[in-house]
Amino acid sequence: MSELITKHQSKAISLYQIPDGRKVEAFIVSTPQTRRISNDPTCAGVEYTDLLEQACSEVFKLQPVVLSEQETVVVNILRGGLNYGLRQAIARAYGWRNHTTCFISAQRARNAGDSESWHITENDYEKVYFPETASLVIGDVVATGTSLRYALQELLRSAVEQKVRLRNILFFTFGGEKAGEILEEIDGECRRLFPDYGQTALFYLEGRFTCAQLDTPLSVRLTGTDLLRWHALMAPEFIESQYENPSYPLERCTIYDAGSRAFWVREYVADVIGYWRQNLQFAEHGMTFFDLLAERFPELDASRFPADTDLRQIALKQLDLMEKLA
């Protein structure tokens, strides 16, 4: 993993910097909590959000941006941003009790049923307020980046309208490269609009994952949504954790639908069950575990899994575990 610069390693958290030469400082974070979330789809509902909050709290103890309680504003992009528990994570890390929280809605939708282009819908709720100088702390899942770009542009518009000076932006994500691209654009806008702007820091949880596209060579993929291990840049701890259970590297998405995973578990469970039923069908038609492993996570060392690892048995076990959540 020579592409990453090690900044910190411990049992609680590992922090790696991505040296890509951009203005935005980008990091990959690995924690026991986010590895559990990314590997085990039975982690859902309150357990999922509690673990994510704990992980983000550990990041705050190491992150390089200087924050103050009076200037810090947690921005919740509804509804996925609520997953991260950043308001509570800051309180856990710093002991603060009076930092500001605001809300903005930005739900994306496909332009047509089979379209690969997206537009913003459900964006009529906004409760945005800033102190005179503000550092924004935001979390969201980023695949296409449609919701993120809209929300950040709205936040900048509100800051200018309220005659506020933005000082820093910290962003936490289960996401892909679009997060970095959009934050680089926004960082440039902040430096143009606010002459004393400080820095933008981006924290990828477990990896900078790839986003499924029409040409991604996978048997099952939800384009514009699935965050894949396939040819991603990941923390060494996350890669090593894939060998703990043969189901881990086969999961369709690193996070699945974050909103339903947290707040409408029945819908989330149906999504995961649908995927493992497809894998069961593949197994019954001759696909092996090693076939699917080579497709979904080709960088792994297949020889580290037992030779008799059975895709059908894995699928049946995953279906049983998920159906118990239904």
Secondary structure as UniProt FT lines:
FT   TURN            2..3
FT   STRAND          5..9
FT   STRAND          14..18
FT   STRAND          25..30
FT   HELIX           32..39
FT   TURN            41..42
FT   HELIX           45..62
FT   TURN            69..71
FT   STRAND          72..78
FT   HELIX           80..84
FT   HELIX           86..94
FT   STRAND          100..105
FT   STRAND          107..110
FT   TURN            113..114
FT   STRAND          118..121
FT   STRAND          126..127
FT   STRAND          133..139
FT   HELIX           146..161
FT   TURN            162..163
FT   STRAND          165..176
FT   HELIX           177..193
FT   TURN            195..196
FT   STRAND          199..211
FT   TURN            214..215
FT   TURN            223..225
FT   STRAND          227..234
FT   HELIX           236..241
FT   HELIX           242..244
FT   TURN            246..247
FT   HELIX           248..250
FT   HELIX           258..263
FT   HELIX           265..284
FT   TURN            285..286
FT   HELIX           289..296
FT   TURN            298..299
FT   HELIX           302..304
FT   TURN            307..308
FT   HELIX           311..323
FT   TURN            324..325
//
